[in-house]
């Protein structure tokens, strides 16, 4: 899952761990599927309705609300947003009780003579659990939020038949196989609970399905012979007008992913995308689709989508890394077992790196865009001063807590650094392989080996660190374990930037932000002066983070303070930027008038280095390996027509 700077679910497989033991109240293997009927016709009011019929036999019955949601890396099931829960059997109420110690577990007793129970519940999309769920014109259905399931069987062995009712005139997209349409109601074919939860639905008044159809080369398909779609749900009709270039880049993404991995582990693939400035920008991976949120104009205006163009490549890579292959500690028989998240630097770090590479190879980013992104990302990692006391691995182990995602002192606490610091580690591995083999092999060779398997077949294959090391050594012999343990399990003062230097570039600074950084700061709606003063703040001057050891920290500035004036002038982002730029020609300190609670105070900030923004600079005399990494592996297609329904 990618929680972006602003603001992951499997199919039917044999689990690696033993299933829970059967219990009373469970149907036998010949019973019909659980039916789940979801009504989102009141989506603009931010409330969904669900009705389930669960086959059962008389006796005690335990029902689970999904807790550990694949891809979110934690017990993130939004059970607090469930309301109106009622259970009946034969039209008569059945009393239920939440477990004393496990809030995701409910107990009831099926009465004599009953063959099923009916469960009704509402889900409150307005709550904290409803990230990126609904606007007046968009609804996202994540099935795990709308169901209970019986204890006793693995999720791969529990069959569901679901339907969804949308507002009149709306359309929808999903990877689920459709059985029938009846007006506003779509009924899906029976699937396992595992497949259901792995298959969200995007619906909207302004909806467009766009087939991605890259041209064959030499008479051979470049899409693996499989279907791929963009499914767009937008707050208005204008955002659906995808440009021919952007469509061509997403078609090339499909082609370049095939060249990178060799085979595809899905029967078809759908990029489900909400286009809205009212919903958080996010990504959540699935095996045959991805659940994404982007700005309203991201598909119709290249500049509007530039800073977030890595999102769909990242989530697409997860179909291989995270869904087909995933750490064994993340493969559980039900959604109630805790996950072992120790290898998230592989799950997310490698995915982040390959997503960056594919964004460049597909043309979604130019080479300059990709390098400017890498500079911003590397500098952000340099400013994570918590690395001095806390190794990267520790950030993976507390991922279930989502510690430090958006709170103050993020740079000292550390947050989800297994994404971006993990990416730097995999860049180092890629450039090291190229060095060791004199350019004959690369991380691409590792990917084709590690993610090999039958084309068009949905499967899950677990891995441990030893499997990663074995395939790295098969590509290029080296003491990979020592390198990775140093990077992952040890503290350090500096970010791991060897991949940049081995790639022929180094991190440096300029007095103007790059085009990419301007785009990113605009999208994030924040003022980032962490490279100069060491402070991040909102456009109205509220400090969100301070970098230890830098000028703002030394002056006494802290998160939550609000800057009212700079050098006697009313605060604005422009006033502060101008003052920072002018500091290089002045002997005076910067003065901040700050509001903190009900107190006002002036702070003197001793800073005279002017504006500083990260850049990558070529290392003279060194081979430009980074540019080779970012270069496409296949011929770029002609511009697409941008057609779709």
C-alpha positions as CSV (number, residue, x, y, z in Angstrom):
1,X,0.0,0.0,0.0
2,X,1.2,3.5,-0.8
3,X,0.0,6.2,1.6
4,X,1.3,9.1,-0.4
5,X,3.2,12.1,0.9
6,X,-0.1,13.9,1.1
7,X,-3.1,13.6,2.8
8,X,-2.4,-4.0,-0.1
9,X,-5.2,-8.9,-0.9
10,X,-4.8,-12.5,-2.2
11,X,-6.8,-15.1,-4.1
12,X,-7.8,-18.7,-3.4
13,X,-4.6,-20.5,-2.4
14,X,-3.6,-23.2,0.0
15,X,-2.4,-21.3,3.1
16,X,1.1,-21.9,4.4
17,X,-0.2,-22.2,8.0
18,X,-2.8,-24.7,9.3
19,X,-6.4,-23.6,9.1
20,X,-8.4,-23.0,12.3
21,X,-10.2,-26.0,13.6
22,X,-13.9,-26.4,12.8
23,X,-16.5,-25.2,15.3
24,X,-20.2,-25.6,16.0
25,X,-22.6,-23.6,13.9
26,X,-20.6,-24.1,10.7
27,X,-22.2,-25.4,7.4
28,X,-20.6,-28.4,5.8
29,X,-18.8,-28.3,2.5
30,X,-22.1,-28.7,0.5
31,X,-23.8,-25.7,1.8
32,X,-24.6,-22.7,-0.5
33,X,-22.3,-19.6,-0.5
34,X,-22.7,-16.7,1.9
35,X,-24.6,-14.0,0.1
36,X,-23.6,-10.4,0.5
37,X,-25.7,-7.6,-0.9
38,X,-24.2,-4.1,-0.6
39,X,-26.2,-1.0,-1.3
40,X,-24.2,2.2,-1.9
41,X,-27.1,4.2,-3.3
42,X,-26.7,6.6,-0.4
43,X,-22.9,7.1,-1.0
44,X,-23.2,10.9,-1.2
45,X,-24.5,10.7,2.4
46,X,-21.4,8.6,3.3
47,X,-23.2,5.5,4.4
48,X,-23.3,2.0,2.9
49,X,-25.7,-0.8,3.7
50,X,-24.9,-4.5,3.7
51,X,-27.1,-7.6,4.1
52,X,-25.6,-11.1,4.5
53,X,-27.2,-14.5,4.6
54,X,-24.8,-17.0,6.3
55,X,-25.6,-20.7,6.2
56,X,-25.4,-22.1,9.7
57,X,-26.5,-24.9,11.9
58,X,-27.9,-24.6,15.4
59,X,-25.5,-23.9,18.2
60,X,-22.8,-21.3,19.1
61,X,-21.4,-19.3,16.2
62,X,-18.5,-17.0,16.1
63,X,-18.3,-14.3,13.4
64,X,-15.2,-12.3,12.5
65,X,-14.9,-8.8,11.1
66,X,-11.7,-8.7,9.0
67,X,-8.9,-7.3,11.1
68,X,-5.5,-7.7,9.3
69,X,-6.2,-6.3,5.9
70,X,-3.6,-7.4,3.2
71,X,-1.5,-4.6,1.9
72,X,-2.2,-2.3,4.8
73,X,0.3,-4.2,6.9
74,X,-1.7,-3.9,10.1
75,X,-4.9,-4.5,12.0
76,X,-6.6,-1.8,10.0
77,X,-10.1,-3.3,9.6
78,X,-12.3,-0.2,10.3
79,X,-14.6,-2.0,12.8
80,X,-15.3,1.2,14.6
81,X,-17.2,2.4,11.5
82,X,-19.7,-0.5,11.7
83,X,-23.2,0.6,12.9
84,X,-26.7,-0.8,13.0
85,X,-25.5,-4.4,13.4
86,X,-28.5,-6.8,13.7
87,X,-28.7,-10.6,13.4
88,X,-31.9,-12.6,12.7
89,X,-32.9,-16.2,12.1
90,X,-36.2,-17.0,10.5
91,X,-37.3,-13.4,10.9
92,X,-36.6,-13.4,14.7
93,X,-33.8,-11.4,16.4
94,X,-30.7,-13.2,17.5
95,X,-28.7,-11.7,20.3
96,X,-25.0,-11.0,19.7
97,X,-22.1,-10.1,21.9
98,X,-18.7,-8.7,21.1
99,X,-15.8,-10.7,22.5
100,X,-14.5,-9.4,25.8
101,X,-10.9,-8.9,24.5
102,X,-11.1,-9.1,20.7
103,X,-13.1,-6.3,19.3
104,X,-13.2,-7.8,15.8
105,X,-15.0,-10.9,17.1
106,X,-18.7,-11.4,17.6
107,X,-20.6,-14.3,19.3
108,X,-24.2,-15.5,18.8
109,X,-26.2,-18.7,19.1
110,X,-28.0,-20.0,16.1
111,X,-31.5,-21.2,17.3
112,X,-32.9,-24.7,16.8
113,X,-34.4,-25.3,13.4
114,X,-32.5,-22.5,11.7
115,X,-30.4,-23.2,8.5
116,X,-29.0,-19.7,8.2
117,X,-28.7,-16.3,9.9
118,X,-29.3,-12.9,8.3
119,X,-26.9,-10.1,9.2
120,X,-27.6,-6.4,8.5
121,X,-25.0,-3.7,9.1
122,X,-24.2,-0.2,8.0
123,X,-20.8,1.1,7.2
124,X,-20.0,4.8,8.0
125,X,-17.8,6.1,5.2
126,X,-17.5,9.4,6.9
127,X,-15.4,8.0,9.7
128,X,-11.6,7.7,9.9
129,X,-11.8,4.2,8.5
130,X,-13.3,5.5,5.2
131,X,-10.2,6.7,3.5
132,X,-10.8,7.6,-0.1
133,X,-14.3,6.0,-0.1
134,X,-16.9,8.3,-1.4
135,X,-17.8,11.7,-2.8
136,X,-21.1,13.0,-4.3
137,X,-20.2,11.2,-7.6
138,X,-17.8,8.4,-6.6
139,X,-18.1,5.3,-4.4
140,X,-15.4,2.7,-3.6
141,X,-16.5,-0.7,-2.2
142,X,-13.9,-2.5,-0.2
143,X,-15.7,-5.7,0.7
144,X,-13.8,-6.4,3.9
145,X,-15.4,-3.3,5.4
146,X,-18.9,-4.6,4.8
147,X,-19.0,-8.2,6.0
148,X,-18.7,-10.7,8.8
149,X,-17.5,-14.3,8.2
150,X,-17.7,-17.4,10.3
151,X,-14.9,-18.9,12.3
152,X,-13.6,-22.3,11.4
153,X,-12.4,-22.3,7.8
154,X,-9.6,-20.6,5.9
155,X,-10.7,-17.6,3.8
156,X,-9.8,-19.6,0.7
157,X,-12.5,-22.2,1.6
158,X,-15.4,-19.8,2.4
159,X,-17.5,-19.0,-0.6
160,X,-19.3,-15.7,-1.1
161,X,-21.7,-14.5,-3.7
162,X,-21.9,-10.7,-3.7
163,X,-23.9,-8.0,-5.3
164,X,-23.7,-4.2,-5.3
165,X,-26.4,-1.6,-5.9
166,X,-25.2,1.8,-7.1
167,X,-27.1,5.1,-7.6
168,X,-29.1,5.5,-10.7
169,X,-27.0,6.2,-13.8
170,X,-23.7,5.2,-12.2
171,X,-21.3,2.6,-13.7
172,X,-18.7,0.4,-12.0
173,X,-15.5,-1.4,-12.6
174,X,-13.9,-4.4,-10.7
175,X,-11.9,-7.6,-11.3
176,X,-14.8,-9.7,-10.0
177,X,-16.5,-11.9,-12.7
178,X,-20.0,-10.5,-13.3
179,X,-23.0,-12.9,-13.4
180,X,-25.7,-10.4,-14.2
181,X,-26.9,-6.8,-14.3
182,X,-30.4,-5.7,-13.3
183,X,-30.8,-2.0,-13.4
184,X,-28.6,-0.5,-10.7
185,X,-27.7,-3.9,-9.2
186,X,-24.7,-6.0,-10.4
187,X,-24.5,-9.6,-9.2
188,X,-21.1,-11.3,-9.2
189,X,-20.3,-15.0,-9.6
190,X,-19.4,-16.9,-6.4
191,X,-15.8,-16.6,-5.3
192,X,-13.8,-17.3,-2.2
193,X,-13.8,-14.8,0.6
194,X,-10.1,-14.3,-0.2
195,X,-10.8,-13.4,-3.9
196,X,-13.7,-11.2,-2.9
197,X,-11.7,-9.1,-0.5
198,X,-9.0,-8.9,-3.2
199,X,-11.4,-7.4,-5.7
200,X,-12.7,-3.9,-4.8
201,X,-15.3,-2.0,-6.8
202,X,-15.0,1.5,-8.1
203,X,-18.3,3.2,-9.1
204,X,-19.2,6.6,-10.3
205,X,-21.6,8.9,-12.2
206,X,-18.7,9.9,-14.4
207,X,-17.1,6.6,-15.2
208,X,-15.0,5.4,-18.1
209,X,-13.4,2.1,-18.9
210,X,-10.4,2.4,-21.2
211,X,-8.9,-0.8,-22.7
212,X,-5.1,-0.7,-22.8
213,X,-4.1,-2.3,-26.1
214,X,-0.4,-2.0,-26.8
215,X,0.5,-3.0,-30.4
216,X,2.0,-6.4,-31.1
217,X,5.7,-6.6,-32.2
218,X,6.7,-9.1,-34.8
219,X,3.2,-10.6,-34.7
220,X,3.6,-11.4,-31.0
221,X,1.5,-9.7,-28.2
222,X,3.3,-7.3,-25.9
223,X,0.7,-7.6,-23.2
224,X,1.1,-11.3,-22.5
225,X,-2.0,-12.0,-24.4
226,X,-4.1,-10.7,-21.5
227,X,-6.5,-7.8,-21.1
228,X,-5.7,-4.6,-19.2
229,X,-7.9,-1.7,-18.4
230,X,-8.0,1.7,-16.9
231,X,-11.2,2.1,-14.9
232,X,-11.7,5.8,-14.1
233,X,-14.3,7.2,-11.7
234,X,-14.2,11.0,-11.6
235,X,-15.9,13.9,-9.7
236,X,-16.6,15.5,-13.1
237,X,-16.7,14.6,-16.8
238,X,-13.6,16.7,-17.8
239,X,-11.2,14.5,-15.8
240,X,-12.1,11.5,-17.9
241,X,-10.7,13.0,-21.1
242,X,-7.4,11.2,-20.9
243,X,-4.7,12.6,-23.2
244,X,-3.4,10.3,-26.0
245,X,0.1,10.6,-24.6
246,X,-0.9,9.5,-21.1
247,X,-2.9,6.6,-22.4
248,X,0.1,5.5,-24.6
249,X,2.3,5.7,-21.5
250,X,0.0,3.4,-19.5
251,X,0.0,1.0,-22.5
252,X,3.7,1.1,-22.5
253,X,3.7,0.5,-18.7
254,X,2.0,-2.9,-19.5
255,X,4.7,-3.7,-22.1
256,X,7.6,-2.6,-20.0
257,X,6.4,-4.6,-17.0
258,X,6.3,-7.7,-19.2
259,X,9.8,-7.1,-20.3
260,X,10.9,-6.6,-16.7
261,X,9.2,-9.7,-15.2
262,X,8.9,-12.1,-18.1
263,X,5.5,-13.5,-17.1
264,X,2.3,-12.1,-15.6
265,X,0.4,-13.8,-12.7
266,X,-3.1,-12.6,-13.4
267,X,-5.8,-13.5,-15.9
268,X,-6.5,-9.8,-16.6
269,X,-5.7,-6.6,-14.8
270,X,-7.6,-3.4,-14.0
271,X,-6.2,-0.1,-12.8
272,X,-9.1,1.2,-10.7
273,X,-8.6,4.9,-10.3
274,X,-10.7,7.6,-8.5
275,X,-10.0,11.0,-9.9
276,X,-10.9,13.5,-7.1
277,X,-9.4,16.4,-5.2
278,X,-11.8,15.6,-2.3
279,X,-10.4,12.2,-1.5
280,X,-7.0,11.3,-0.2
281,X,-4.4,10.2,-2.8
282,X,-3.6,6.6,-2.1
283,X,-2.9,3.2,-3.6
284,X,-3.8,-0.3,-2.4
285,X,-2.6,-3.4,-4.2
286,X,-4.6,-6.4,-5.3
287,X,-3.7,-9.4,-7.5
288,X,-5.7,-8.6,-10.6
289,X,-6.4,-4.9,-9.9
290,X,-5.3,-2.0,-7.8
291,X,-7.3,0.6,-5.8
292,X,-5.9,4.0,-6.5
293,X,-6.8,7.7,-5.8
294,X,-5.3,10.5,-7.9
295,X,-6.0,14.2,-8.5
296,X,-9.1,15.0,-10.6
297,X,-7.0,16.2,-13.6
298,X,-4.3,13.6,-13.4
299,X,-5.3,11.8,-16.6
300,X,-6.3,14.9,-18.6
301,X,-3.4,17.2,-17.6
302,X,0.2,15.9,-17.6
303,X,1.3,18.5,-15.1
304,X,-1.5,17.7,-12.7
305,X,-0.4,14.1,-12.5
306,X,3.4,14.5,-12.7
307,X,4.2,14.2,-9.0
308,X,2.0,11.2,-8.6
309,X,2.8,9.4,-11.8
310,X,4.7,6.6,-9.9
311,X,1.5,5.5,-8.2
312,X,0.0,3.1,-10.7
313,X,3.4,1.6,-11.6
314,X,4.0,1.0,-7.9
315,X,0.7,-0.7,-7.3
316,X,1.0,-2.7,-10.6
317,X,4.4,-4.1,-9.5
318,X,2.7,-5.3,-6.4
319,X,0.8,-7.9,-8.5
320,X,4.2,-9.6,-8.7
321,X,5.8,-8.4,-5.5
322,X,3.3,-8.6,-2.7
323,X,0.5,-10.7,-4.3
324,X,2.2,-13.5,-6.3
325,X,5.3,-13.5,-4.2
326,X,5.1,-12.3,-0.6
327,X,6.9,-12.8,2.7
328,X,5.7,-16.0,4.3
329,X,5.0,-14.0,7.4
330,X,2.2,-12.2,5.5
331,X,0.4,-15.4,4.4
332,X,-2.2,-16.3,7.0
333,X,-5.3,-18.6,6.8
334,X,-7.7,-15.9,7.9
335,X,-7.8,-12.1,8.4
336,X,-7.5,-12.4,12.2
337,X,-3.9,-13.6,12.5
338,X,-1.1,-11.1,13.1
339,X,1.3,-10.5,10.3
340,X,5.1,-10.6,10.5
341,X,6.1,-7.4,8.6
342,X,9.9,-7.8,9.0
343,X,10.5,-8.0,5.2
344,X,8.6,-4.9,4.2
345,X,11.8,-3.4,2.9
346,X,11.6,-6.1,0.2
347,X,7.8,-6.0,-0.2
348,X,7.5,-2.2,-0.3
349,X,11.1,-1.1,-0.9
350,X,11.7,-3.2,-4.0
351,X,8.2,-2.3,-5.3
352,X,8.9,1.4,-4.8
353,X,12.2,1.1,-6.7
354,X,10.7,-0.9,-9.6
355,X,7.7,1.5,-9.7
356,X,10.1,4.4,-10.2
357,X,12.0,2.5,-12.9
358,X,8.8,1.6,-14.7
359,X,7.4,5.2,-14.5
360,X,10.5,6.3,-16.4
361,X,10.7,3.3,-18.8
362,X,7.0,3.8,-19.7
363,X,7.3,7.5,-20.4
364,X,5.1,8.5,-17.5
365,X,8.2,10.4,-16.3
366,X,10.9,11.8,-18.4
367,X,14.5,10.9,-17.4
368,X,14.7,14.4,-15.9
369,X,11.5,13.8,-13.9
370,X,12.8,10.5,-12.5
371,X,16.2,12.0,-11.5
372,X,14.5,15.0,-9.9
373,X,12.2,12.7,-8.0
374,X,15.2,10.6,-6.8
375,X,16.9,13.8,-5.6
376,X,13.9,14.9,-3.6
377,X,13.4,11.4,-2.2
378,X,17.1,10.9,-1.3
379,X,17.2,14.3,0.4
380,X,14.1,13.4,2.4
381,X,15.8,10.2,3.6
382,X,19.0,12.2,4.5
383,X,16.8,14.3,6.8
384,X,15.4,11.2,8.6
385,X,17.7,11.7,11.6
386,X,16.0,8.9,13.5
387,X,18.3,6.6,11.5
388,X,21.0,7.4,14.1
389,X,19.1,5.5,16.8
390,X,16.7,3.3,15.0
391,X,17.6,0.8,12.2
392,X,15.4,0.5,9.1
393,X,14.2,-3.0,10.2
394,X,12.6,-1.5,13.2
395,X,10.3,0.7,11.1
396,X,9.0,-2.5,9.4
397,X,8.3,-4.2,12.7
398,X,6.1,-1.3,13.9
399,X,4.4,-0.9,10.5
400,X,1.1,-2.3,12.0
401,X,1.0,0.7,14.3
402,X,1.5,3.2,11.4
403,X,3.7,5.1,13.8
404,X,4.7,8.6,12.8
405,X,2.9,8.8,9.5
406,X,1.7,12.3,9.9
407,X,2.6,13.5,13.4
408,X,5.2,15.9,14.5
409,X,8.9,14.9,14.9
410,X,8.5,12.4,12.0
411,X,12.1,12.9,11.0
412,X,13.3,11.9,14.5
413,X,10.8,9.2,15.1
414,X,11.1,7.7,11.6
415,X,8.0,6.6,9.7
416,X,7.4,4.2,6.8
417,X,11.0,4.5,5.6
418,X,11.0,1.0,4.3
419,X,9.5,2.5,1.2
420,X,12.0,5.1,0.2
421,X,15.1,4.0,2.1
422,X,14.2,0.5,0.9
423,X,14.2,1.9,-2.6
424,X,17.7,3.4,-2.2
425,X,18.9,0.0,-1.0
426,X,17.5,-1.7,-4.1
427,X,19.1,0.9,-6.4
428,X,22.4,0.1,-4.7
429,X,21.8,-3.6,-5.4
430,X,21.0,-2.9,-9.0
431,X,24.1,-0.8,-9.6
432,X,26.2,-3.3,-7.7
433,X,25.0,-6.2,-9.9
434,X,25.9,-4.1,-13.0
435,X,29.3,-3.4,-11.6
436,X,30.0,-7.0,-10.7
437,X,29.0,-8.3,-14.1
438,X,30.4,-5.4,-16.1
439,X,27.0,-4.5,-17.3
440,X,25.9,-7.9,-18.5
441,X,23.3,-8.4,-15.7
442,X,21.1,-6.3,-13.6
443,X,18.2,-6.4,-11.1
444,X,16.0,-7.1,-14.2
445,X,17.6,-10.6,-14.3
446,X,16.9,-11.1,-10.6
447,X,13.2,-10.1,-11.2
448,X,12.8,-12.5,-14.1
449,X,14.2,-15.3,-11.9
450,X,12.5,-14.4,-8.6
451,X,9.1,-13.8,-10.0
452,X,9.1,-16.6,-12.6
453,X,6.0,-18.7,-13.1
454,X,3.2,-19.6,-15.5
455,X,1.8,-16.7,-17.5
456,X,-1.8,-15.8,-16.8
457,X,-2.1,-18.1,-13.7
458,X,-3.1,-16.6,-10.3
459,X,-1.0,-18.0,-7.5
460,X,0.8,-17.1,-4.3
461,X,4.3,-18.2,-3.5
462,X,5.9,-17.2,-0.2
463,X,9.5,-16.2,0.4
464,X,12.1,-15.7,3.2
465,X,15.2,-13.6,3.2
466,X,17.2,-16.7,2.2
467,X,15.2,-17.0,-1.0
468,X,16.0,-13.4,-1.9
469,X,19.7,-13.9,-1.2
470,X,19.8,-17.2,-3.2
471,X,18.5,-15.5,-6.3
472,X,20.7,-12.5,-5.9
473,X,23.7,-14.8,-5.8
474,X,22.5,-16.7,-8.8
475,X,22.6,-13.4,-10.8
476,X,25.9,-12.1,-9.3
477,X,27.9,-13.7,-6.6
478,X,28.5,-11.3,-3.7
479,X,28.2,-11.1,0.1
480,X,24.7,-9.8,-0.2
481,X,23.7,-10.8,3.3
482,X,26.4,-8.7,4.9
483,X,25.5,-5.7,2.7
484,X,21.8,-6.0,3.5
485,X,22.2,-6.6,7.2
486,X,24.3,-3.5,7.4
487,X,21.7,-1.5,5.6
488,X,18.7,-3.0,7.3
489,X,19.6,-3.9,10.9
490,X,22.3,-1.3,11.8
491,X,21.9,2.4,12.7
492,X,23.6,5.0,10.6
493,X,24.1,8.8,10.4
494,X,23.6,9.0,6.6
495,X,21.1,7.7,4.1
496,X,22.4,4.8,1.9
497,X,23.2,6.8,-1.2
498,X,25.8,4.4,-2.7
499,X,23.3,3.4,-5.4
500,X,23.3,7.0,-6.7
501,X,27.1,7.3,-6.8
502,X,27.5,3.8,-8.3
503,X,25.0,5.0,-10.9
504,X,27.2,7.9,-11.8
505,X,25.4,10.7,-10.0
506,X,25.6,12.4,-6.6
507,X,23.2,14.4,-4.5
508,X,23.8,18.1,-4.6
509,X,21.9,21.4,-4.2
510,X,20.6,24.3,-6.2
511,X,19.0,27.7,-5.3
512,X,15.8,26.9,-7.2
513,X,13.4,24.0,-6.9
514,X,13.2,21.6,-9.8
515,X,10.1,21.3,-11.9
516,X,9.3,18.0,-10.2
517,X,9.7,19.5,-6.7
518,X,7.4,22.4,-7.5
519,X,4.8,20.0,-8.7
520,X,5.2,17.8,-5.6
521,X,5.0,20.7,-3.2
522,X,1.9,22.0,-4.9
523,X,0.2,18.6,-4.7
524,X,1.2,18.1,-1.1
525,X,0.1,21.6,-0.2
526,X,3.0,22.2,2.1
527,X,6.1,24.4,2.3
528,X,9.2,22.2,2.4
529,X,12.3,24.0,3.6
530,X,13.8,20.9,5.3
531,X,17.0,21.2,3.2
532,X,17.6,24.8,4.3
533,X,16.0,25.8,7.6
534,X,15.1,22.2,8.5
535,X,11.3,22.9,8.7
536,X,8.2,21.7,7.0
537,X,4.9,23.7,7.3
538,X,1.5,24.2,5.8
539,X,0.8,27.1,3.4
540,X,-0.6,29.1,6.4
541,X,2.6,28.7,8.5
542,X,1.7,25.8,10.8
543,X,4.9,23.8,11.5
544,X,4.4,20.1,10.9
545,X,8.0,18.8,11.4
546,X,11.4,20.1,12.3
547,X,14.7,18.4,11.4
548,X,17.0,17.9,14.4
549,X,20.3,19.7,14.2
550,X,19.2,22.2,11.6
551,X,18.7,26.0,12.1
552,X,15.0,26.0,13.0
553,X,15.5,23.2,15.6
554,X,18.5,25.0,17.1
555,X,16.4,28.2,17.4
556,X,13.7,26.4,19.3
557,X,11.0,26.0,16.7
558,X,8.8,22.9,17.1
559,X,5.8,21.1,15.5
560,X,2.5,22.8,16.1
561,X,3.8,26.3,16.2
562,X,2.4,28.8,13.7
563,X,4.6,31.4,12.1
564,X,2.8,34.7,11.8
565,X,5.5,37.0,10.5
566,X,9.0,36.7,9.0
567,X,11.4,39.6,9.5
568,X,8.5,41.9,10.5
569,X,6.4,41.0,7.4
570,X,3.1,39.0,7.6
571,X,3.9,35.3,6.8
572,X,3.2,33.9,3.4
573,X,5.1,31.1,1.6
574,X,6.5,33.7,-0.8
575,X,7.7,36.0,2.0
576,X,9.5,33.1,3.8
577,X,11.1,31.8,0.6
578,X,12.4,35.3,-0.3
579,X,13.8,35.7,3.2
580,X,15.6,32.4,3.1
581,X,17.0,33.2,-0.4
582,X,18.2,36.6,0.8
583,X,19.9,35.1,3.9
584,X,23.0,34.3,1.8
585,X,23.7,38.1,1.3
586,X,22.9,39.1,4.9
587,X,24.6,38.9,8.2
588,X,21.3,39.2,10.1
589,X,19.4,36.3,11.5
590,X,15.9,35.4,10.3
591,X,13.2,36.5,12.8
592,X,10.0,34.5,13.2
593,X,7.0,35.8,15.1
594,X,5.4,32.6,16.3
595,X,2.1,31.7,17.9
596,X,2.2,28.7,20.2
597,X,-1.0,28.0,22.0
598,X,-1.9,31.3,23.6
599,X,1.7,32.5,23.7
600,X,3.5,34.7,21.2
601,X,7.3,34.9,20.8
602,X,10.0,36.0,18.4
603,X,12.6,33.4,17.4
604,X,16.0,34.3,15.9
605,X,17.1,31.7,13.4
606,X,20.8,31.7,12.6
607,X,20.8,30.7,8.9
608,X,22.8,32.3,6.1
609,X,23.1,29.6,3.4
610,X,20.3,30.8,1.1
611,X,17.8,28.7,-0.7
612,X,18.7,25.0,-1.1
613,X,16.9,22.4,-3.1
614,X,18.1,18.9,-3.9
615,X,19.4,17.9,-7.3
616,X,21.3,15.1,-8.9
617,X,24.6,15.9,-10.5
618,X,26.7,13.8,-12.8
619,X,30.0,12.4,-11.5
620,X,32.7,13.3,-14.0
621,X,34.4,10.3,-15.4
622,X,31.9,7.7,-14.1
623,X,29.6,5.7,-16.3
624,X,26.0,6.9,-16.4
625,X,24.5,3.6,-15.1
626,X,21.4,5.4,-13.7
627,X,20.3,6.6,-17.1
628,X,20.7,3.0,-18.5
629,X,18.5,1.8,-15.7
630,X,15.7,4.3,-16.4
631,X,15.8,3.7,-20.2
632,X,13.0,1.7,-21.8
633,X,13.7,-1.9,-22.7
634,X,11.2,-2.0,-25.5
635,X,10.4,0.4,-28.4
636,X,7.9,3.1,-27.6
637,X,4.6,2.8,-29.4
638,X,2.9,5.4,-31.6
639,X,0.5,7.8,-29.8
640,X,-2.7,6.2,-28.7
641,X,-6.1,7.5,-29.8
642,X,-7.3,7.6,-26.1
643,X,-10.5,5.8,-27.0
644,X,-12.6,4.0,-24.4
645,X,-16.2,3.7,-23.3
